[in-house]
Amino acid sequence: MKKIIILTAIGKDRPGIVAGVSKVLYETGCNIEDSSMTRLGNDFAMILMVQLSTKTSPEALDKKLQPLRKKLGLSITLRVLSAAELKEETTVNVIPHMLSVYGSDKPGIVFQIAKFLAANKINITDVQTKIAHPKLNPVYIMMLEVDVPKAVNLAKITRELADLAQELSIDVNLKPIESYQL
């Protein structure tokens, strides 16, 4: 059975973080299967799903990452995934959608949208937020990828999202994502 870990690395943004982490993974025979990497303010954050080589233990990989922690000032953690976590989930009963949110920045937007989605059994698979033009006319932007169950009444969800948008003084738009076939 393959060994999969989740590796997180966070530190002050600078050139060389991705190169440094991926070099250690390459040199230890590991493979990056999935990832999300981004700059958050002045920091850089990575979340990687990594398949360990048959010769590499999580402990050995952690030890190999130690010099990188010191050199780049990174906080790096490893979490081994259990067999249950590796069990592939089916997504045949969902339709991927993109939910965009625009408006004046204020506390509670993420919570209110996330609460609405959870209450309607809509799973969030990715979230990106930014404040555009922070010094001029700040606009809060949130983009969410969500899995909408096929059983959900989209017309009802759209109406309720419009009501929530009005309540929060934001613009909300929900559109299906074209899927790709490999």
C-alpha positions as CSV (number, residue, x, y, z in Angstrom):
1,M,0.0,0.0,0.0
2,K,1.3,3.4,-0.9
3,K,2.3,5.9,1.9
4,I,0.8,9.3,1.5
5,I,1.5,12.3,3.6
6,I,0.2,15.9,3.8
7,L,3.1,18.3,4.0
8,T,2.5,21.9,5.0
9,A,5.2,24.6,4.9
10,I,4.8,28.2,5.9
11,G,7.3,31.0,6.1
12,K,8.2,34.5,5.0
13,D,7.8,34.8,1.3
14,R,11.1,34.7,-0.7
15,P,12.5,33.0,-3.8
16,G,13.5,29.4,-3.3
17,I,10.8,28.0,-1.1
18,V,9.1,25.8,-3.8
19,A,12.5,24.9,-5.2
20,G,13.9,23.9,-1.8
21,V,10.9,21.8,-0.7
22,S,10.5,20.1,-4.1
23,K,14.3,19.4,-4.3
24,V,14.1,17.5,-1.0
25,L,11.1,15.5,-2.2
26,Y,12.7,14.7,-5.5
27,E,16.0,13.6,-3.9
28,T,14.1,11.3,-1.5
29,G,12.1,9.7,-4.4
30,C,8.8,11.3,-3.3
31,N,6.1,12.4,-5.7
32,I,3.9,15.5,-5.3
33,E,0.4,14.2,-6.2
34,D,-1.7,17.3,-5.3
35,S,-0.8,20.8,-4.1
36,S,-1.9,24.3,-3.2
37,M,0.7,27.0,-2.9
38,T,0.1,30.7,-2.4
39,R,1.4,33.9,-0.9
40,L,-0.7,35.2,2.0
41,G,0.3,38.7,2.9
42,N,4.1,38.5,3.4
43,D,4.1,34.8,4.0
44,F,4.1,31.8,1.5
45,A,2.1,28.7,2.3
46,M,2.2,25.3,0.7
47,I,0.0,22.3,1.2
48,L,1.2,19.2,-0.6
49,M,-0.1,15.7,-0.9
50,V,3.0,13.6,-1.3
51,Q,3.5,9.9,-2.1
52,L,6.6,8.7,-0.2
53,S,9.0,6.4,-1.9
54,T,9.1,2.8,-0.6
55,K,12.5,3.7,0.9
56,T,11.5,6.9,2.7
57,S,9.7,7.0,6.0
58,P,7.9,10.1,7.2
59,E,10.5,10.4,10.0
60,A,13.4,10.2,7.4
61,L,11.7,12.9,5.2
62,D,11.2,15.1,8.2
63,K,14.9,14.9,9.1
64,K,15.8,15.7,5.5
65,L,13.6,18.8,5.7
66,Q,15.3,20.1,8.8
67,P,18.1,22.1,7.1
68,L,15.4,23.8,4.9
69,R,13.5,24.8,8.1
70,K,16.6,26.6,9.3
71,K,17.8,28.0,6.0
72,L,14.5,29.5,4.9
73,G,12.8,29.9,8.3
74,L,10.0,27.5,7.4
75,S,7.5,25.9,9.7
76,I,7.0,22.4,8.1
77,T,4.7,19.7,9.3
78,L,4.0,16.2,8.0
79,R,0.8,14.2,8.6
80,V,0.5,10.6,7.5
81,L,-2.9,9.8,5.9
82,S,-4.7,6.7,7.1
83,A,-6.1,4.0,4.8
84,A,-9.6,5.4,5.5
85,E,-8.4,8.9,4.4
86,L,-7.0,7.4,1.2
87,K,-10.2,5.7,0.2
88,E,-11.3,7.4,-3.0
89,E,-14.6,9.3,-2.7
90,T,-17.0,9.3,-5.5
91,T,-18.1,12.6,-7.0
92,V,-20.7,11.2,-9.5
93,N,-23.6,12.7,-7.5
94,V,-22.3,16.3,-7.5
95,I,-21.8,19.1,-10.1
96,P,-18.8,21.3,-9.6
97,H,-19.6,25.0,-9.5
98,M,-17.8,28.3,-9.1
99,L,-19.2,30.7,-6.6
100,S,-17.9,34.3,-6.8
101,V,-18.5,37.0,-4.1
102,Y,-17.7,40.7,-4.5
103,G,-18.4,43.5,-2.1
104,S,-17.2,45.9,0.6
105,D,-14.9,44.2,3.0
106,K,-16.5,43.4,6.4
107,P,-16.3,40.7,9.0
108,G,-18.6,37.7,8.5
109,I,-18.7,37.3,4.7
110,V,-16.8,34.0,4.7
111,F,-18.7,32.7,7.7
112,Q,-22.2,33.5,6.3
113,I,-21.4,32.1,2.9
114,A,-19.8,28.9,4.4
115,K,-22.7,28.5,6.8
116,F,-25.2,28.7,3.9
117,L,-23.3,26.2,1.8
118,A,-22.9,23.7,4.7
119,A,-26.6,24.0,5.6
120,N,-27.4,23.1,2.0
121,K,-25.0,20.1,1.9
122,I,-22.8,22.0,-0.6
123,N,-19.1,21.0,-0.1
124,I,-16.4,23.7,-0.5
125,T,-13.4,22.3,-2.3
126,D,-11.3,25.5,-2.8
127,V,-11.4,29.1,-1.5
128,Q,-9.4,32.1,-2.5
129,T,-9.9,35.6,-1.1
130,K,-8.3,38.9,-1.9
131,I,-8.9,42.6,-1.3
132,A,-8.5,44.5,-4.5
133,H,-7.4,48.1,-4.5
134,P,-7.0,48.2,-0.7
135,K,-5.8,51.9,-0.7
136,L,-8.3,53.3,-3.3
137,N,-11.7,51.7,-3.2
138,P,-11.3,48.3,-1.5
139,V,-13.3,45.4,-2.9
140,Y,-13.5,42.1,-1.1
141,I,-13.3,39.2,-3.6
142,M,-13.9,35.5,-2.7
143,M,-13.8,32.7,-5.2
144,L,-15.1,29.3,-4.1
145,E,-15.1,26.0,-6.0
146,V,-18.0,23.9,-4.6
147,D,-19.6,20.5,-5.2
148,V,-23.3,20.9,-5.5
149,P,-25.3,17.7,-5.0
150,K,-27.4,16.8,-8.0
151,A,-30.4,16.5,-5.7
152,V,-30.2,20.1,-4.7
153,N,-32.8,22.5,-6.2
154,L,-30.5,25.0,-8.0
155,A,-33.3,27.5,-8.5
156,K,-34.0,27.6,-4.8
157,I,-30.3,27.8,-3.9
158,T,-29.9,30.7,-6.4
159,R,-32.8,32.6,-4.9
160,E,-31.6,32.0,-1.3
161,L,-28.0,33.1,-2.3
162,A,-29.5,36.3,-3.8
163,D,-31.3,37.0,-0.5
164,L,-28.1,36.4,1.5
165,A,-26.2,38.7,-0.9
166,Q,-28.7,41.4,-0.4
167,E,-28.5,41.0,3.4
168,L,-24.7,41.2,3.3
169,S,-24.6,44.0,0.6
170,I,-22.5,41.8,-1.7
171,D,-22.8,40.4,-5.2
172,V,-22.9,36.6,-5.5
173,N,-22.8,34.5,-8.6
174,L,-23.0,30.7,-8.9
175,K,-22.1,29.0,-12.2
176,P,-21.3,25.4,-13.2
177,I,-17.7,24.6,-14.0
178,E,-17.0,22.8,-17.2
179,S,-15.5,19.5,-16.3
180,Y,-12.5,18.0,-18.1
181,Q,-12.0,14.4,-19.1
182,L,-8.5,12.9,-19.0
